[in-house]
Amino acid sequence: MPPAQTPPPPDAANLYQAALSYLARYAATEAGLRRVLIKRVDRWARTQADRDAAAPVIAAARKAIDAVIGKLVHAGAVSDASFAQGRVRSLLHTGRSRRAIQARLVAKGIAPDLARDAAGDDAGSELAAALVLTRRRRIGPFRAGEPADMAATQRKELGMLARAGFARDTAQQALRMDALEAERRIHALRSDQAIAD
């Protein structure tokens, strides 16, 4: 078995190719792509026996990362705004609240103000997302049968929606809604139609 070959030193050209390869498979924010490229440089650095000789290459590679990301942003291959918009749609469809969506976007490296703008403030979409969660958890309009203690069950369900980040009025409205109307609103959300209140 031939010995494993040492990867070439990271430079702007191969970091750019690595970034393109990553972006071909995954959507990424600027911060996320930066983490991927830094890990690549760090992996190469760990293969080097002479750390002192590798230090200038590592420093140059770390500087090149910003230039590579800038080039990709300028070309439109990386856009935090586009990433945020796509992630918002996806997370709404899985029943996440605006607060939860904003937290996830910030965790992915999106600026807080951009995360807030992307999550929006559409009450109809927020209600539909709460309804998606009620259906997934089989609560509110999707509850099977009547519980013995309705008041306790409603408090428990309200708490579940509150912990998911939904405002009290939105949670109450979702829990009181008729199942057919709830399904209509979920369908409208999934087909990206405007949802009328």
Backbone hydrogen bonds in HBPLUS format (Angstrom, degrees):
<---DONOR---> <-ACCEPTOR-->    atom                        ^
c    i                          cat <-CA-CA->   ^        H-A-AA   ^      H-
h    n   atom  resd res      DA  || num        DHA   H-A  angle D-A-AA Bond
n    s   type  num  typ     dist DA aas  dist angle  dist       angle   num
A0015-LEU N   A0011-ASP O   2.92 MM   4  5.97 153.3  1.99 158.8 167.3     1
A0016-TYR N   A0012-ALA O   2.93 MM   4  5.95 149.0  2.03 140.7 148.8     2
A0017-GLN N   A0013-ALA O   3.08 MM   4  6.37 157.6  2.13 145.1 150.9     3
A0018-ALA N   A0014-ASN O   2.94 MM   4  6.01 151.8  2.02 135.6 143.7     4
A0019-ALA N   A0015-LEU O   2.87 MM   4  6.05 152.2  1.95 143.1 150.6     5
A0020-LEU N   A0016-TYR O   2.94 MM   4  6.23 160.2  1.98 150.3 155.3     6
A0021-SER N   A0017-GLN O   2.93 MM   4  6.11 158.9  1.97 147.1 153.1     7
A0022-TYR N   A0018-ALA O   2.94 MM   4  6.16 156.7  2.00 145.9 152.2     8
A0023-LEU N   A0019-ALA O   2.86 MM   4  6.08 164.7  1.88 154.1 158.3     9
A0024-ALA N   A0020-LEU O   2.94 MM   4  6.08 133.2  2.17 141.5 153.2    10
A0025-ARG N   A0022-TYR O   3.03 MM   3  5.46 145.1  2.15 107.3 117.3    11
A0026-TYR N   A0022-TYR O   2.88 MM   4  6.05 154.8  1.94 154.5 163.0    12
A0033-LEU N   A0029-THR O   2.91 MM   4  6.10 164.3  1.94 152.3 155.8    13
A0034-ARG N   A0030-GLU O   2.91 MM   4  6.09 153.5  1.98 146.8 154.8    14
A0035-ARG N   A0031-ALA O   3.02 MM   4  6.29 155.5  2.08 145.7 151.5    15
A0036-VAL N   A0032-GLY O   3.10 MM   4  6.41 155.2  2.16 146.0 152.5    16
A0037-LEU N   A0033-LEU O   2.98 MM   4  6.25 163.9  2.01 153.9 157.4    17
A0038-ILE N   A0034-ARG O   2.89 MM   4  6.07 157.2  1.94 152.1 158.8    18
A0039-LYS N   A0035-ARG O   2.97 MM   4  6.14 158.3  2.02 146.8 152.5    19
A0040-ARG N   A0036-VAL O   3.07 MM   4  6.36 147.2  2.18 141.0 150.2    20
A0041-VAL N   A0037-LEU O   3.04 MM   4  6.38 157.6  2.09 148.9 153.7    21
A0042-ASP N   A0038-ILE O   2.85 MM   4  6.12 161.5  1.89 152.8 158.6    22
A0043-ARG N   A0039-LYS O   2.82 MM   4  6.04 152.1  1.90 147.8 154.9    23
A0044-TRP N   A0040-ARG O   3.11 MM   4  6.39 158.7  2.16 146.3 151.4    24
A0045-ALA N   A0041-VAL O   2.90 MM   4  6.18 158.0  1.95 149.6 156.4    25
A0046-ARG N   A0042-ASP O   3.03 MM   4  6.30 146.8  2.14 146.0 153.5    26
A0047-THR N   A0044-TRP O   2.97 MM   3  5.34 145.1  2.09 107.6 118.2    27
A0048-GLN N   A0045-ALA O   3.17 MM   3  5.42 160.9  2.20 108.9 114.8    28
A0054-ALA N   A0050-ASP O   3.15 MM   4  6.40 144.7  2.28 144.9 155.3    29
A0055-ALA N   A0051-ARG O   3.01 MM   4  6.05 130.3  2.26 143.3 154.4    30
A0057-VAL N   A0054-ALA O   3.05 MM   3  5.34 117.5  2.45 107.5 123.0    31
A0058-ILE N   A0054-ALA O   2.93 MM   4  6.17 160.0  1.97 160.7 167.4    32
A0059-ALA N   A0055-ALA O   2.95 MM   4  6.15 162.3  1.98 152.8 157.3    33
A0060-ALA N   A0056-PRO O   2.95 MM   4  6.10 160.0  1.99 144.5 150.0    34
A0061-ALA N   A0057-VAL O   2.88 MM   4  6.06 153.2  1.96 145.7 153.6    35
A0062-ARG N   A0058-ILE O   2.95 MM   4  6.18 157.2  2.00 150.2 155.8    36
A0063-LYS N   A0059-ALA O   3.11 MM   4  6.38 150.5  2.21 143.6 151.2    37
A0064-ALA N   A0060-ALA O   2.93 MM   4  6.14 148.7  2.03 142.9 152.2    38
A0065-ILE N   A0061-ALA O   3.07 MM   4  6.32 135.1  2.28 144.2 154.9    39
A0068-VAL N   A0064-ALA O   2.86 MM   4  6.11 159.2  1.91 158.3 164.2    40
A0069-ILE N   A0065-ILE O   2.94 MM   4  6.16 166.8  1.96 156.1 159.2    41
A0070-GLY N   A0066-ASP O   2.90 MM   4  6.02 157.9  1.95 144.5 151.3    42
A0071-LYS N   A0067-ALA O   2.94 MM   4  6.13 154.5  2.00 146.1 152.6    43
A0072-LEU N   A0068-VAL O   3.02 MM   4  6.31 155.6  2.08 148.3 154.7    44
A0073-VAL N   A0069-ILE O   2.84 MM   4  6.06 152.2  1.92 151.8 159.8    45
A0074-HIS N   A0070-GLY O   2.93 MM   4  6.08 163.6  1.95 147.8 152.5    46
A0075-ALA N   A0071-LYS O   2.99 MM   4  6.20 145.9  2.11 139.6 149.0    47
A0076-GLY N   A0072-LEU O   3.07 MM   4  6.15 116.2  2.49 129.9 144.7    48
A0077-ALA N   A0072-LEU O   2.90 MM   5  5.20 133.9  2.12 160.9 161.1    49
A0076-GLY N   A0073-VAL O   2.99 MM   3  5.02 144.6  2.12  99.5 110.6    50
A0083-PHE N   A0079-SER O   2.93 MM   4  6.12 164.3  1.96 153.8 158.8    51
A0084-ALA N   A0080-ASP O   2.87 MM   4  6.01 159.7  1.91 146.5 152.1    52
A0085-GLN N   A0081-ALA O   2.97 MM   4  6.21 161.3  2.01 149.8 154.5    53
A0086-GLY N   A0082-SER O   3.05 MM   4  6.22 167.4  2.07 152.7 155.6    54
A0087-ARG N   A0083-PHE O   2.92 MM   4  6.09 159.5  1.96 151.1 157.4    55
A0088-VAL N   A0084-ALA O   2.85 MM   4  5.98 152.8  1.92 149.7 157.0    56
A0089-ARG N   A0085-GLN O   3.19 MM   4  6.46 167.9  2.20 150.3 152.0    57
A0090-SER N   A0086-GLY O   3.12 MM   4  6.31 166.7  2.14 147.6 151.5    58
A0091-LEU N   A0087-ARG O   2.86 MM   4  5.99 164.2  1.88 152.8 156.8    59
A0092-LEU N   A0088-VAL O   2.87 MM   4  5.99 159.5  1.91 155.9 161.3    60
A0093-HIS N   A0089-ARG O   3.10 MM   4  6.26 159.2  2.14 148.5 153.8    61
A0094-THR N   A0091-LEU O   3.14 MM   3  5.13 142.9  2.28  95.8 106.7    62
A0096-ARG N   A0091-LEU O   3.05 MM   5  5.47 156.8  2.10 146.7 147.7    63
A0095-GLY N   A0092-LEU O   3.00 MM   3  5.21 164.7  2.02 111.5 115.1    64
A0101-ILE N   A0097-SER O   2.86 MM   4  6.12 157.2  1.92 152.4 159.6    65
A0102-GLN N   A0098-ARG O   2.86 MM   4  6.08 165.7  1.88 154.6 157.8    66
A0103-ALA N   A0099-ARG O   3.05 MM   4  6.27 160.2  2.09 146.9 152.2    67
A0104-ARG N   A0100-ALA O   3.00 MM   4  6.26 157.1  2.05 147.2 153.1    68
A0105-LEU N   A0101-ILE O   2.92 MM   4  6.18 159.9  1.96 156.0 161.6    69
A0106-VAL N   A0102-GLN O   2.98 MM   4  6.18 165.3  2.00 153.4 157.1    70
A0107-ALA N   A0103-ALA O   2.99 MM   4  6.17 153.0  2.07 143.2 151.1    71
A0108-LYS N   A0104-ARG O   3.06 MM   4  6.32 132.1  2.30 138.3 150.5    72
A0108-LYS N   A0105-LEU O   3.03 MM   3  5.06 131.4  2.28  95.9 109.4    73
A0110-ILE N   A0105-LEU O   3.05 MM   5  5.44 161.7  2.08 147.2 142.4    74
A0109-GLY N   A0106-VAL O   3.01 MM   3  5.16 159.5  2.05 106.3 112.5    75
A0114-LEU N   A0111-ALA O   3.05 MM   3  5.28 117.4  2.46 105.2 120.5    76
A0115-ALA N   A0111-ALA O   2.87 MM   4  6.13 156.9  1.92 159.6 167.4    77
A0116-ARG N   A0112-PRO O   2.91 MM   4  6.10 156.1  1.97 147.1 153.2    78
A0117-ASP N   A0113-ASP O   3.00 MM   4  6.19 159.5  2.04 143.6 149.1    79
A0118-ALA N   A0114-LEU O   2.87 MM   4  5.99 160.7  1.91 147.8 153.4    80
A0119-ALA N   A0115-ALA O   2.97 MM   4  6.08 156.9  2.03 146.9 152.7    81
A0120-GLY N   A0116-ARG O   3.21 MM   4  6.38 136.9  2.40 137.5 148.0    82
A0120-GLY N   A0117-ASP O   3.21 MM   3  5.19 130.3  2.47  93.9 107.0    83
A0126-GLU N   A0122-ASP O   3.10 MM   4  6.36 156.4  2.15 149.5 156.7    84
A0127-LEU N   A0123-ALA O   2.92 MM   4  6.10 157.1  1.97 147.2 152.9    85
A0128-ALA N   A0124-GLY O   2.98 MM   4  6.17 158.0  2.03 142.3 148.8    86
A0129-ALA N   A0125-SER O   2.86 MM   4  6.07 152.5  1.94 145.3 152.7    87
A0130-ALA N   A0126-GLU O   2.99 MM   4  6.27 151.6  2.07 143.3 151.0    88
A0131-LEU N   A0127-LEU O   2.91 MM   4  6.23 147.9  2.01 146.1 155.6    89
A0132-VAL N   A0128-ALA O   2.92 MM   4  6.26 144.9  2.05 144.1 153.7    90
A0133-LEU N   A0129-ALA O   3.12 MM   4  6.46 155.8  2.18 145.6 151.1    91
A0134-THR N   A0130-ALA O   2.91 MM   4  6.26 151.8  1.99 144.6 153.0    92
A0135-ARG N   A0131-LEU O   2.92 MM   4  6.15 153.4  1.99 147.0 153.5    93
A0136-ARG N   A0132-VAL O   2.94 MM   4  6.18 160.2  1.98 148.4 154.2    94
A0137-ARG N   A0133-LEU O   2.89 MM   4  6.03 154.7  1.95 150.7 157.0    95
A0138-ARG N   A0134-THR O   2.85 MM   4  5.65 110.1  2.35 130.5 146.4    96
A0139-ILE N   A0134-THR O   2.89 MM   5  4.99 163.8  1.92 143.1 148.6    97
A0138-ARG N   A0135-ARG O   3.20 MM   3  4.86 146.9  2.31  92.8 102.6    98
A0142-PHE N   A0139-ILE O   3.03 MM   3  5.20 156.5  2.08 132.2 127.6    99
A0143-ARG N   A0140-GLY O   3.15 MM   3  5.40 164.7  2.17 118.8 118.6   100
A0153-THR N   A0149-ASP O   3.04 MM   4  6.27 160.2  2.08 153.1 159.4   101
A0154-GLN N   A0150-MET O   2.86 MM   4  6.05 159.9  1.90 153.1 158.2   102
A0155-ARG N   A0151-ALA O   3.03 MM   4  6.27 155.1  2.10 145.9 152.4   103
A0156-LYS N   A0152-ALA O   2.99 MM   4  6.20 158.3  2.04 147.3 153.3   104
A0157-GLU N   A0153-THR O   2.90 MM   4  6.15 160.0  1.94 151.0 156.5   105
A0158-LEU N   A0154-GLN O   2.84 MM   4  5.94 156.6  1.90 146.7 153.3   106
A0159-GLY N   A0155-ARG O   2.92 MM   4  6.10 155.8  1.98 145.2 151.7   107
A0160-MET N   A0156-LYS O   2.99 MM   4  6.26 146.1  2.11 141.9 151.3   108
A0161-LEU N   A0157-GLU O   3.10 MM   4  6.42 156.4  2.15 148.8 153.6   109
A0162-ALA N   A0158-LEU O   2.89 MM   4  6.13 151.6  1.98 146.5 155.5   110
A0163-ARG N   A0159-GLY O   2.90 MM   4  6.08 160.0  1.94 149.2 153.6   111
A0164-ALA N   A0160-MET O   3.23 MM   4  6.43 133.9  2.45 132.5 144.2   112
A0166-PHE N   A0161-LEU O   3.12 MM   5  5.69 162.7  2.15 154.3 149.0   113
A0165-GLY N   A0162-ALA O   2.90 MM   3  5.13 156.9  1.95 107.0 114.3   114
A0171-ALA N   A0167-ALA O   2.90 MM   4  6.13 163.8  1.93 159.1 164.3   115
A0172-GLN N   A0168-ARG O   2.84 MM   4  6.06 164.5  1.87 156.9 160.8   116
A0173-GLN N   A0169-ASP O   2.99 MM   4  6.07 160.9  2.03 143.1 148.6   117
A0174-ALA N   A0170-THR O   2.93 MM   4  6.13 157.8  1.98 148.7 154.8   118
A0175-LEU N   A0171-ALA O   2.96 MM   4  6.16 158.3  2.00 150.9 156.5   119
A0176-ARG N   A0172-GLN O   3.04 MM   4  6.19 142.9  2.18 146.5 155.6   120
A0182-ALA N   A0178-ASP O   2.89 MM   4  6.09 156.3  1.95 153.4 161.3   121
A0183-GLU N   A0179-ALA O   2.93 MM   4  6.15 158.4  1.98 147.9 152.7   122
A0184-ARG N   A0180-LEU O   3.01 MM   4  6.26 152.6  2.09 143.5 151.2   123
A0185-ARG N   A0181-GLU O   3.00 MM   4  6.28 158.3  2.05 150.9 155.7   124
A0186-ILE N   A0182-ALA O   2.98 MM   4  6.22 155.5  2.04 150.2 157.4   125
A0187-HIS N   A0183-GLU O   2.89 MM   4  6.06 161.0  1.93 149.2 154.5   126
A0188-ALA N   A0184-ARG O   2.93 MM   4  6.17 155.4  1.99 145.2 152.2   127
A0189-LEU N   A0185-ARG O   2.96 MM   4  6.18 153.6  2.03 143.7 150.5   128
A0190-ARG N   A0186-ILE O   2.94 MM   4  6.20 163.9  1.96 152.9 157.0   129
A0191-SER N   A0187-HIS O   2.95 MM   4  6.15 140.9  2.10 144.7 155.1   130
A0193-GLN N   A0188-ALA O   2.87 MM   5  5.09 161.2  1.90 158.5 157.6   131
A0192-ASP N   A0189-LEU O   3.01 MM   3  4.96 157.4  2.06 105.9 110.2   132
